[in-house]
């Protein structure tokens, strides 16, 4: 199995482990879209379309924590705001996962892409 498949499997296991109760208790997932993204040396803050602001320490996302300020600041909403992309890092997070408190997959291999 390639590393991409393993990481996807680990992500599904993390979703089960952290059990997004906020979505299961009736929160409309369409509310979970990024309107504005702010990032500092230690915090990721997202203003959601419904008016809430979610702030998460970058320790949840080591790839962002260890990136340069320029790499961290090069981000944009994707998929109508349901996700965030850091182009220079080839890194993507879902707003649902951020709101749910799901950290980056442990031992995420940010090395060279797998051979096909």
Rosetta constraint file for C-alpha pairs under 8 A:
AtomPair CA 1 CA 5 HARMONIC 6.37 0.50
AtomPair CA 1 CA 6 HARMONIC 6.83 0.50
AtomPair CA 2 CA 6 HARMONIC 6.52 0.50
AtomPair CA 2 CA 114 HARMONIC 6.63 0.50
AtomPair CA 3 CA 7 HARMONIC 6.10 0.50
AtomPair CA 3 CA 109 HARMONIC 7.68 0.50
AtomPair CA 3 CA 114 HARMONIC 6.72 0.50
AtomPair CA 4 CA 8 HARMONIC 6.24 0.50
AtomPair CA 4 CA 114 HARMONIC 7.36 0.50
AtomPair CA 5 CA 9 HARMONIC 6.20 0.50
AtomPair CA 6 CA 10 HARMONIC 6.14 0.50
AtomPair CA 7 CA 11 HARMONIC 6.11 0.50
AtomPair CA 7 CA 105 HARMONIC 7.21 0.50
AtomPair CA 7 CA 108 HARMONIC 7.04 0.50
AtomPair CA 8 CA 12 HARMONIC 6.38 0.50
AtomPair CA 9 CA 13 HARMONIC 6.31 0.50
AtomPair CA 10 CA 14 HARMONIC 6.15 0.50
AtomPair CA 10 CA 105 HARMONIC 6.69 0.50
AtomPair CA 11 CA 15 HARMONIC 6.26 0.50
AtomPair CA 11 CA 105 HARMONIC 6.28 0.50
AtomPair CA 12 CA 16 HARMONIC 6.41 0.50
AtomPair CA 13 CA 17 HARMONIC 6.12 0.50
AtomPair CA 14 CA 18 HARMONIC 6.00 0.50
AtomPair CA 14 CA 102 HARMONIC 7.17 0.50
AtomPair CA 14 CA 105 HARMONIC 7.52 0.50
AtomPair CA 15 CA 19 HARMONIC 5.80 0.50
AtomPair CA 15 CA 20 HARMONIC 7.16 0.50
AtomPair CA 15 CA 102 HARMONIC 7.28 0.50
AtomPair CA 18 CA 100 HARMONIC 7.72 0.50
AtomPair CA 18 CA 101 HARMONIC 7.75 0.50
AtomPair CA 18 CA 102 HARMONIC 6.65 0.50
AtomPair CA 20 CA 24 HARMONIC 6.63 0.50
AtomPair CA 20 CA 100 HARMONIC 5.53 0.50
AtomPair CA 21 CA 25 HARMONIC 5.96 0.50
AtomPair CA 21 CA 100 HARMONIC 7.93 0.50
AtomPair CA 22 CA 26 HARMONIC 7.08 0.50
AtomPair CA 22 CA 27 HARMONIC 6.09 0.50
AtomPair CA 22 CA 100 HARMONIC 7.25 0.50
AtomPair CA 23 CA 27 HARMONIC 4.93 0.50
AtomPair CA 23 CA 28 HARMONIC 6.88 0.50
AtomPair CA 23 CA 29 HARMONIC 6.71 0.50
AtomPair CA 27 CA 31 HARMONIC 7.76 0.50
AtomPair CA 28 CA 32 HARMONIC 7.74 0.50
AtomPair CA 29 CA 96 HARMONIC 7.61 0.50
AtomPair CA 31 CA 48 HARMONIC 7.14 0.50
AtomPair CA 31 CA 49 HARMONIC 6.21 0.50
AtomPair CA 31 CA 50 HARMONIC 5.61 0.50
AtomPair CA 32 CA 48 HARMONIC 6.30 0.50
AtomPair CA 32 CA 49 HARMONIC 7.09 0.50
AtomPair CA 32 CA 50 HARMONIC 7.75 0.50
AtomPair CA 32 CA 81 HARMONIC 7.92 0.50
AtomPair CA 32 CA 82 HARMONIC 6.42 0.50
AtomPair CA 32 CA 95 HARMONIC 6.07 0.50
AtomPair CA 32 CA 96 HARMONIC 6.06 0.50
AtomPair CA 32 CA 99 HARMONIC 7.85 0.50
AtomPair CA 33 CA 48 HARMONIC 5.49 0.50
AtomPair CA 33 CA 49 HARMONIC 5.63 0.50
AtomPair CA 33 CA 80 HARMONIC 7.17 0.50
AtomPair CA 33 CA 81 HARMONIC 4.48 0.50
AtomPair CA 33 CA 82 HARMONIC 4.71 0.50
AtomPair CA 33 CA 83 HARMONIC 7.46 0.50
AtomPair CA 33 CA 95 HARMONIC 6.41 0.50
AtomPair CA 34 CA 46 HARMONIC 6.18 0.50
AtomPair CA 34 CA 47 HARMONIC 5.95 0.50
AtomPair CA 34 CA 48 HARMONIC 4.68 0.50
AtomPair CA 34 CA 49 HARMONIC 6.10 0.50
AtomPair CA 34 CA 77 HARMONIC 6.45 0.50
AtomPair CA 34 CA 81 HARMONIC 4.71 0.50
AtomPair CA 34 CA 82 HARMONIC 6.48 0.50
AtomPair CA 34 CA 83 HARMONIC 7.41 0.50
AtomPair CA 34 CA 84 HARMONIC 7.89 0.50
AtomPair CA 34 CA 95 HARMONIC 6.85 0.50
AtomPair CA 35 CA 46 HARMONIC 7.29 0.50
AtomPair CA 35 CA 47 HARMONIC 5.45 0.50
AtomPair CA 35 CA 48 HARMONIC 5.24 0.50
AtomPair CA 35 CA 49 HARMONIC 5.34 0.50
AtomPair CA 35 CA 77 HARMONIC 7.87 0.50
AtomPair CA 35 CA 81 HARMONIC 6.86 0.50
AtomPair CA 36 CA 46 HARMONIC 5.76 0.50
AtomPair CA 36 CA 47 HARMONIC 5.06 0.50
AtomPair CA 36 CA 48 HARMONIC 7.14 0.50
AtomPair CA 37 CA 44 HARMONIC 7.48 0.50
AtomPair CA 37 CA 45 HARMONIC 5.98 0.50
AtomPair CA 37 CA 46 HARMONIC 4.69 0.50
AtomPair CA 37 CA 47 HARMONIC 6.50 0.50
AtomPair CA 37 CA 75 HARMONIC 7.93 0.50
AtomPair CA 37 CA 76 HARMONIC 7.59 0.50
AtomPair CA 37 CA 77 HARMONIC 7.97 0.50
AtomPair CA 38 CA 44 HARMONIC 6.03 0.50
AtomPair CA 38 CA 45 HARMONIC 5.09 0.50
AtomPair CA 38 CA 46 HARMONIC 6.29 0.50
AtomPair CA 39 CA 43 HARMONIC 5.72 0.50
AtomPair CA 39 CA 44 HARMONIC 4.59 0.50
AtomPair CA 39 CA 45 HARMONIC 6.15 0.50
AtomPair CA 39 CA 72 HARMONIC 6.99 0.50
AtomPair CA 39 CA 73 HARMONIC 6.65 0.50
AtomPair CA 40 CA 44 HARMONIC 6.64 0.50
AtomPair CA 40 CA 69 HARMONIC 7.83 0.50
AtomPair CA 41 CA 58 HARMONIC 7.79 0.50
AtomPair CA 41 CA 65 HARMONIC 7.09 0.50
AtomPair CA 41 CA 69 HARMONIC 7.09 0.50
AtomPair CA 42 CA 57 HARMONIC 5.80 0.50
AtomPair CA 42 CA 58 HARMONIC 5.11 0.50
AtomPair CA 42 CA 59 HARMONIC 7.45 0.50
AtomPair CA 42 CA 65 HARMONIC 6.76 0.50
AtomPair CA 43 CA 55 HARMONIC 6.71 0.50
AtomPair CA 43 CA 56 HARMONIC 5.68 0.50
AtomPair CA 43 CA 57 HARMONIC 4.51 0.50
AtomPair CA 43 CA 58 HARMONIC 5.12 0.50
AtomPair CA 44 CA 55 HARMONIC 5.65 0.50
AtomPair CA 44 CA 56 HARMONIC 5.22 0.50
AtomPair CA 44 CA 57 HARMONIC 6.25 0.50
AtomPair CA 44 CA 58 HARMONIC 6.26 0.50
AtomPair CA 45 CA 53 HARMONIC 6.81 0.50
AtomPair CA 45 CA 54 HARMONIC 5.54 0.50
AtomPair CA 45 CA 55 HARMONIC 4.18 0.50
AtomPair CA 45 CA 56 HARMONIC 6.34 0.50
AtomPair CA 46 CA 53 HARMONIC 5.54 0.50
AtomPair CA 46 CA 54 HARMONIC 5.24 0.50
AtomPair CA 46 CA 55 HARMONIC 6.43 0.50
AtomPair CA 47 CA 51 HARMONIC 6.64 0.50
AtomPair CA 47 CA 52 HARMONIC 5.96 0.50
AtomPair CA 47 CA 53 HARMONIC 4.35 0.50
AtomPair CA 47 CA 54 HARMONIC 6.50 0.50
AtomPair CA 48 CA 52 HARMONIC 5.33 0.50
AtomPair CA 48 CA 53 HARMONIC 5.91 0.50
AtomPair CA 48 CA 54 HARMONIC 7.60 0.50
AtomPair CA 54 CA 99 HARMONIC 6.65 0.50
AtomPair CA 56 CA 60 HARMONIC 7.32 0.50
AtomPair CA 56 CA 98 HARMONIC 7.58 0.50
AtomPair CA 56 CA 101 HARMONIC 7.98 0.50
AtomPair CA 57 CA 61 HARMONIC 7.94 0.50
AtomPair CA 58 CA 62 HARMONIC 6.58 0.50
AtomPair CA 58 CA 64 HARMONIC 6.48 0.50
AtomPair CA 58 CA 65 HARMONIC 5.24 0.50
AtomPair CA 59 CA 65 HARMONIC 6.32 0.50
AtomPair CA 60 CA 102 HARMONIC 7.76 0.50
AtomPair CA 60 CA 103 HARMONIC 4.66 0.50
AtomPair CA 60 CA 104 HARMONIC 6.07 0.50
AtomPair CA 61 CA 65 HARMONIC 6.26 0.50
AtomPair CA 61 CA 103 HARMONIC 6.12 0.50
AtomPair CA 61 CA 104 HARMONIC 5.11 0.50
AtomPair CA 62 CA 66 HARMONIC 5.97 0.50
AtomPair CA 62 CA 104 HARMONIC 7.17 0.50
AtomPair CA 63 CA 67 HARMONIC 6.21 0.50
AtomPair CA 64 CA 72 HARMONIC 6.12 0.50
AtomPair CA 67 CA 71 HARMONIC 5.89 0.50
AtomPair CA 67 CA 72 HARMONIC 6.14 0.50
AtomPair CA 68 CA 72 HARMONIC 6.21 0.50
AtomPair CA 69 CA 73 HARMONIC 6.06 0.50
AtomPair CA 70 CA 74 HARMONIC 6.35 0.50
AtomPair CA 71 CA 86 HARMONIC 7.24 0.50
AtomPair CA 71 CA 88 HARMONIC 5.82 0.50
AtomPair CA 71 CA 89 HARMONIC 6.64 0.50
AtomPair CA 72 CA 86 HARMONIC 6.95 0.50
AtomPair CA 73 CA 86 HARMONIC 7.98 0.50
AtomPair CA 74 CA 86 HARMONIC 5.75 0.50
AtomPair CA 74 CA 87 HARMONIC 6.56 0.50
AtomPair CA 74 CA 88 HARMONIC 6.88 0.50
AtomPair CA 75 CA 84 HARMONIC 6.73 0.50
AtomPair CA 75 CA 85 HARMONIC 5.41 0.50
AtomPair CA 75 CA 86 HARMONIC 4.38 0.50
AtomPair CA 75 CA 87 HARMONIC 6.54 0.50
AtomPair CA 76 CA 84 HARMONIC 5.64 0.50
AtomPair CA 76 CA 85 HARMONIC 5.51 0.50
AtomPair CA 76 CA 86 HARMONIC 6.82 0.50
AtomPair CA 77 CA 81 HARMONIC 4.85 0.50
AtomPair CA 77 CA 82 HARMONIC 7.23 0.50
AtomPair CA 77 CA 83 HARMONIC 5.73 0.50
AtomPair CA 77 CA 84 HARMONIC 4.43 0.50
AtomPair CA 77 CA 85 HARMONIC 6.29 0.50
AtomPair CA 78 CA 82 HARMONIC 6.46 0.50
AtomPair CA 78 CA 83 HARMONIC 5.07 0.50
AtomPair CA 78 CA 84 HARMONIC 5.46 0.50
AtomPair CA 78 CA 85 HARMONIC 6.41 0.50
AtomPair CA 79 CA 83 HARMONIC 5.99 0.50
AtomPair CA 81 CA 95 HARMONIC 7.75 0.50
AtomPair CA 82 CA 94 HARMONIC 6.01 0.50
AtomPair CA 82 CA 95 HARMONIC 5.47 0.50
AtomPair CA 82 CA 96 HARMONIC 7.28 0.50
AtomPair CA 83 CA 92 HARMONIC 6.92 0.50
AtomPair CA 83 CA 93 HARMONIC 5.60 0.50
AtomPair CA 83 CA 94 HARMONIC 4.18 0.50
AtomPair CA 83 CA 95 HARMONIC 5.28 0.50
AtomPair CA 84 CA 92 HARMONIC 5.59 0.50
AtomPair CA 84 CA 93 HARMONIC 5.33 0.50
AtomPair CA 84 CA 94 HARMONIC 6.31 0.50
AtomPair CA 84 CA 95 HARMONIC 7.14 0.50
AtomPair CA 85 CA 90 HARMONIC 7.31 0.50
AtomPair CA 85 CA 91 HARMONIC 5.86 0.50
AtomPair CA 85 CA 92 HARMONIC 4.54 0.50
AtomPair CA 85 CA 93 HARMONIC 6.74 0.50
AtomPair CA 86 CA 90 HARMONIC 5.89 0.50
AtomPair CA 86 CA 91 HARMONIC 5.16 0.50
AtomPair CA 86 CA 92 HARMONIC 6.30 0.50
AtomPair CA 87 CA 91 HARMONIC 6.77 0.50
AtomPair CA 93 CA 97 HARMONIC 7.14 0.50
AtomPair CA 93 CA 98 HARMONIC 7.31 0.50
AtomPair CA 94 CA 98 HARMONIC 6.43 0.50
AtomPair CA 95 CA 99 HARMONIC 6.08 0.50
AtomPair CA 96 CA 100 HARMONIC 6.00 0.50
AtomPair CA 97 CA 101 HARMONIC 6.17 0.50
AtomPair CA 97 CA 102 HARMONIC 5.20 0.50
AtomPair CA 97 CA 103 HARMONIC 7.86 0.50
AtomPair CA 98 CA 102 HARMONIC 5.96 0.50
AtomPair CA 98 CA 103 HARMONIC 7.59 0.50
AtomPair CA 104 CA 108 HARMONIC 7.42 0.50
